[in-house]
Amino acid sequence: MLFQLSTLAHKCTRPMAEDMLACFKVYDYIFETNEYSIIFNTDRDFKIYVYVDASYNTYPDGSSHFGYSISLGKDNAAFYAKSGKMKRIAESSTESEYVAVSYVVNKILYFRRLMKGLNLEQTSSNIIFEDNKSTINYLIRDELNHNTTKHINPRFHKCRQLIKEGIISMEYCPSEKMIADILTKGKLTEKLRDYLTRKILNYHIRN
């Protein structure tokens, strides 16, 4: 629902009739899923895991949309998630994914400091799951595809340094299991939407 609310927020200055219909769909979804809940595991897995995704060229002005979810434990509910419009226009899907990763690394650093203050220091790198192999190759192996990466602003390269320092690491996640997809795409099959909802909430959806 974060994706829908984020996109609707950009229509407030000049709303159209179809935007009101989209609002009604959000209300309908809330009422239809009022039994859903966020379930946090009671185990001792306090490692930070992140799923990140971007949807390239989503808006009429050419902007992309990003989203990420953060959990304590790989199979736990997300305690923090964000979905929003990118402030700069990416010139390739790889660049949009790369920028999305750069957005989330600052949150990872913040939560690492917070966990350390709670005596739950992260002693190994925190995994970021990504479904774009070009982005992963560029970050980890420095395999540069000039056509898709030449426009990336150097200020977004902080994540590459953090990988070298062992603070974060990247792992490939197939699109059909990418939890952050629900934060960047409005049109998903009902089966995929239900699966991603179950994963991000750690909630078993009853038929």
C-alpha positions as CSV (number, residue, x, y, z in Angstrom):
1,M,0.0,0.0,0.0
2,L,3.0,2.3,0.4
3,F,3.5,2.5,-3.3
4,Q,-0.1,3.5,-4.0
5,L,-0.1,6.1,-1.2
6,S,3.2,7.5,-2.5
7,T,2.0,7.9,-6.0
8,L,-1.3,9.4,-4.9
9,A,0.5,12.0,-2.8
10,H,2.1,13.4,-6.0
11,K,-1.4,14.0,-7.4
12,C,-2.6,16.3,-4.6
13,T,-1.9,19.5,-6.4
14,R,-3.9,18.6,-9.5
15,P,-6.1,15.5,-8.8
16,M,-8.2,13.9,-11.5
17,A,-11.3,11.7,-11.3
18,E,-9.1,8.5,-11.8
19,D,-7.1,9.5,-8.7
20,M,-10.2,9.5,-6.6
21,L,-11.0,6.1,-7.9
22,A,-7.5,5.0,-6.9
23,C,-8.2,6.4,-3.4
24,F,-11.3,4.3,-3.1
25,K,-9.3,1.2,-4.1
26,V,-7.0,1.9,-1.2
27,Y,-9.9,2.2,1.2
28,D,-11.3,-1.1,-0.2
29,Y,-8.0,-2.8,0.3
30,I,-7.8,-1.6,3.9
31,F,-11.2,-3.0,4.7
32,E,-10.6,-6.3,2.8
33,T,-7.3,-6.9,4.7
34,N,-8.1,-5.6,8.2
35,E,-7.3,-9.1,9.6
36,Y,-3.7,-8.9,8.4
37,S,-1.1,-8.2,11.0
38,I,2.7,-7.8,11.3
39,I,4.3,-10.7,13.1
40,F,7.8,-10.5,14.5
41,N,9.7,-13.6,15.4
42,T,10.8,-14.2,18.9
43,D,14.2,-15.7,18.0
44,R,17.6,-14.1,18.6
45,D,18.4,-13.2,15.0
46,F,19.0,-9.5,15.1
47,K,21.0,-9.2,11.9
48,I,19.8,-6.5,9.5
49,Y,18.5,-7.7,6.1
50,V,17.4,-5.4,3.2
51,Y,15.4,-5.8,0.1
52,V,15.7,-3.0,-2.5
53,D,14.1,-2.3,-5.8
54,A,13.5,0.4,-8.4
55,S,11.0,0.9,-11.2
56,Y,12.6,2.8,-14.0
57,N,10.9,5.7,-15.8
58,T,7.6,5.4,-13.8
59,Y,6.4,9.0,-13.9
60,P,5.4,11.2,-16.8
61,D,8.5,13.4,-16.2
62,G,10.8,10.4,-16.6
63,S,11.5,9.9,-12.8
64,S,11.8,6.5,-11.4
65,H,10.3,5.0,-8.2
66,F,12.3,3.3,-5.4
67,G,11.4,1.1,-2.5
68,Y,13.1,-0.9,0.2
69,S,12.3,-2.9,3.3
70,I,14.5,-3.6,6.3
71,S,14.0,-6.5,8.8
72,L,15.9,-8.0,11.7
73,G,16.4,-11.6,10.6
74,K,16.0,-12.8,7.0
75,D,12.6,-14.4,7.5
76,N,11.1,-11.7,9.8
77,A,8.6,-9.0,9.2
78,A,9.9,-5.6,8.0
79,F,10.2,-3.1,10.8
80,Y,11.0,-0.3,8.3
81,A,10.0,0.3,4.7
82,K,9.9,3.2,2.3
83,S,8.5,3.8,-1.1
84,G,9.0,7.1,-3.0
85,K,9.8,9.0,-6.2
86,M,13.5,9.5,-7.0
87,K,14.6,13.1,-6.8
88,R,16.8,12.8,-9.9
89,I,16.0,11.3,-13.3
90,A,17.9,8.1,-13.9
91,E,19.1,7.4,-17.5
92,S,19.0,3.6,-17.3
93,S,17.3,0.9,-15.2
94,T,20.8,0.0,-13.8
95,E,21.2,3.6,-12.7
96,S,17.8,3.7,-11.0
97,E,18.6,0.5,-9.1
98,Y,22.1,1.8,-8.2
99,V,20.6,5.0,-6.8
100,A,18.0,3.0,-4.8
101,V,20.8,1.0,-3.2
102,S,22.6,4.3,-2.3
103,Y,19.4,5.6,-0.7
104,V,19.2,2.6,1.7
105,V,22.8,2.4,2.8
106,N,22.5,5.5,5.0
107,K,19.6,3.8,6.8
108,I,21.7,0.7,7.3
109,L,24.4,2.7,8.8
110,Y,21.9,4.4,11.1
111,F,20.4,1.1,12.3
112,R,23.9,-0.4,12.8
113,R,24.7,2.4,15.2
114,L,21.4,2.0,16.9
115,M,21.8,-1.7,17.3
116,K,25.3,-1.2,18.7
117,G,23.9,1.2,21.3
118,L,21.5,-1.6,22.3
119,N,24.4,-4.1,22.7
120,L,23.4,-5.9,19.5
121,E,26.3,-4.9,17.3
122,Q,26.3,-6.2,13.7
123,T,29.5,-8.3,13.6
124,S,29.2,-9.2,9.9
125,S,28.2,-7.4,6.7
126,N,24.5,-6.7,6.2
127,I,23.0,-8.3,3.1
128,I,21.2,-6.2,0.5
129,F,19.0,-8.3,-1.8
130,E,18.8,-6.9,-5.4
131,D,17.2,-8.3,-8.5
132,N,19.3,-6.4,-11.1
133,K,22.4,-8.4,-11.9
134,S,24.0,-5.5,-13.7
135,T,23.8,-3.4,-10.6
136,I,25.3,-6.2,-8.5
137,N,28.1,-6.7,-11.0
138,Y,28.9,-3.0,-11.0
139,L,28.9,-2.8,-7.2
140,I,30.8,-6.0,-6.4
141,R,33.0,-6.9,-9.4
142,D,33.4,-3.4,-10.8
143,E,32.2,-4.8,-14.2
144,L,31.5,-1.5,-15.9
145,N,28.9,-1.3,-18.7
146,H,29.6,2.2,-19.9
147,N,26.2,2.6,-21.7
148,T,24.2,2.1,-18.5
149,T,26.6,3.5,-15.8
150,K,28.3,6.5,-17.4
151,H,25.7,9.0,-16.1
152,I,25.8,7.9,-12.5
153,N,26.7,10.7,-10.2
154,P,29.9,10.0,-8.1
155,R,28.0,10.9,-4.9
156,F,26.1,7.6,-5.1
157,H,29.3,5.6,-5.0
158,K,29.4,5.4,-1.2
159,C,27.9,1.9,-1.3
160,R,30.8,0.6,-3.2
161,Q,33.2,1.7,-0.5
162,L,31.0,0.1,2.2
163,I,31.1,-3.2,0.3
164,K,34.9,-3.0,0.3
165,E,34.9,-2.3,4.0
166,G,32.7,-5.3,4.7
167,I,29.8,-3.3,6.1
168,I,27.3,-4.3,3.4
169,S,27.2,-7.1,0.8
170,M,25.0,-7.7,-2.2
171,E,23.1,-10.9,-3.1
172,Y,20.9,-11.6,-6.1
173,C,17.2,-12.2,-5.5
174,P,14.9,-13.4,-8.3
175,S,12.2,-10.9,-9.2
176,E,9.4,-13.3,-8.2
177,K,10.8,-13.3,-4.6
178,M,11.8,-9.6,-4.4
179,I,9.8,-8.3,-1.5
180,A,10.5,-4.7,-2.5
181,D,8.6,-5.2,-5.7
182,I,5.4,-4.5,-3.8
183,L,6.9,-1.1,-2.9
184,T,7.7,-0.1,-6.5
185,K,5.0,-1.6,-8.8
186,G,1.3,-1.0,-8.8
187,K,0.3,-3.9,-11.1
188,L,1.1,-7.3,-9.7
189,T,-0.7,-10.6,-10.2
190,E,-2.9,-11.4,-7.2
191,K,-0.8,-14.5,-6.4
192,L,2.5,-12.5,-6.4
193,R,0.9,-9.6,-4.4
194,D,-0.3,-12.1,-1.8
195,Y,3.1,-13.8,-1.6
196,L,5.0,-10.5,-1.2
197,T,2.5,-9.3,1.4
198,R,2.9,-12.4,3.4
199,K,6.7,-12.0,3.2
200,I,6.9,-8.4,4.2
201,L,4.4,-8.9,7.1
202,N,5.6,-12.4,8.0
203,Y,2.0,-13.2,8.1
204,H,0.3,-16.4,6.8
205,I,-2.6,-15.4,4.6
206,R,-5.5,-17.7,5.1
207,N,-7.6,-18.8,2.1
